[in-house]
Amino acid sequence: MATKFNLNRQPVPDEEINSHKDFGELVNKFKKQSIEKARSDASFLKNKKATYSAIIAGVAVVCTVTYFSVFKKEPPKETNNDKIITSQKNNTSTQNTKLNKAFIEPPISKLNVPYTSYKVKAEQGGTLKHKSNSKIIIPKKAFVNKQGQDIIGDVEIKYREFHNQADIIASGIPMTYDSAGVQSTLESAGMIDIRGYQNGEPVYINPKKQITVEFQSEHTADRYNMYVLDTVAKNWVYVSRDNSLKGQKHEPSKTSAADATNEKAESPKTIELQKQLEAIPPKIEAEKIVYTKKVNQLPKVVTPTKPTKATAGRPQFELDVNYKEFPELEAFKNAIFEVGAENQNYNSKLADITWSSAEVSEGPIKGKNYLLTLKLRERVEKLIVYPALTGADYDKALKSYESKFNDYKTAVAKREADEKRLKEEFEAKQAAFVTEQKRLTDEMIKERIRWQKEQEDELNRKFQSITSQEKVTRIFNVTNFGICNSDCPTSMPQGEKMNPIFVINNSDSFIRSEKTYLVCHSKNVVYNFYTPSISYDPKDTYSLCVLSNGKLYLCDKTQLGTCFANKQNKIPVKELSVDVNDSYELKKALGI
């Protein structure tokens, strides 16, 4: 007969209960569980939105240049643009494969737009008037050195402006703009480059001050934004909308062709398509939630535990216990406990003690053995035990187990079939949403191209009726020296493609283009191509500039228009005259 352990539970005093209360420990456990759960959760679907650049025009803008570096006693170091080596970054259809090119690199040094130098007393400030009638307004104590200390004495301001396509080509400043992975070319309403020095060392703008440049622009539309050139990231950085023209009066009839377009950035159809696209990811997420809920509501299938038959010769014992007093031990009723061989200190005399409590918890081998903890005052004994059945109890339990196991297999098969059905339903709905996303995206791209084309055609029609042009003042609020631009992004020209062959003066001699500048005459923009292929809009007017072996070659708008009209890929070019030594002469040569 198996040994019996006698149990007689003693009441637990309130003092002992209170001594084990630890609210702080409970909070710490809760925090730990919450953090672990948060780390394990993964978002089912991320809503990715593509940002598109639209080319539309209207009236003009105010631009604010932000201070990009947080000033903490040491202003940001000025970057020498000419020494930054990179591969030129352009539209994806015209990738530059030539490495080790300077980020800002004039095609020919003699054509580069020169700086004009001015002197100003740092402690007094002043207003400088440029030859273009632009004004540079410098407040008192506007400059600090690299330690953040106020500059005293003369400061040299080096300043230059870029107004047209010839200035852009001559400067070598890249006009490619990358926004959310979408590349476009910047159409400029005016660009400035301003620097400050004292005794040949760069100075910095006091973060509590700003320099105001009142720039005289020929482009009067109110559709431009302000950007600054980040020569470290090698990209233009959007700052704000250019609101310079608010309050300025000018006659709409004098607006330039580049500025006489519609203000609407998107067509009504594009806006509606965008709304439909944005509604799809939440629908997919909602379907996922429904699917997960349905799966969780399927009946849980629990594997039945096979009974263990008692092994002859092993030390065994029973619990002599009142199960009404110890309901937690009801699961082990009619069972005997075999003492595991791993219990080195087991003694049969343990059965002679009347224990005050017995606790059965999960053992080292889950579902097979258990940890029996016996307590009497300060004495605690722990035994690894194996519950087992004997005789008729075992036969009865085995028969019940076999019946439950058959039911278990049937339940598992049913649950797997239900899960598969629910998963297929969810995946079918998800696939339908993805197909709808692709359809809407394709339709929206076509609509944007159609709308942009419509706007540009309208711009070109208005350009033909314009006989004069006025200037407006654009405000650059400069908080950091460098290059600032009032621009709007425009996509590469669409319509026709060509693999041109550039021949010198209609002879048999041809040149290999390192870089092709396609100059648009209806907008203040230059499209750069680095591959043999170029694209153009047959309804627009262009001239062309080719860089080859350190020389520039030109094709004027008349000859290029004839080549495009006849789809003739042999394009005649002439070498730029050695007498052309500034961007103004280049402008005349291009017929801008």
Helices and strands as residue ranges (DSSP letters): E 3-7, H 14-19, H 23-40, E 63-64, G 81-83, E 85-86, G 92-94, E 101-102, G 109-111, E 116-121, E 126-129, E 135-138, E 143-144, E 154-162, H 165-171, E 176-179, E 182-198, E 201-202, E 204-205, E 211-217, E 225-230, E 235-241, G 252-254, G 257-259, H 268-296, E 316-320, G 327-332, E 336-339, G 348-352, E 354-355, E 357-362, E 370-376, E 379-388, H 391-464, E 472-478, E 482-490, E 496-498, E 501-504, E 510-511, E 515-520, E 525-529, E 534-536, E 542-548, E 551-555, H 557-566, E 570-575, H 583-590
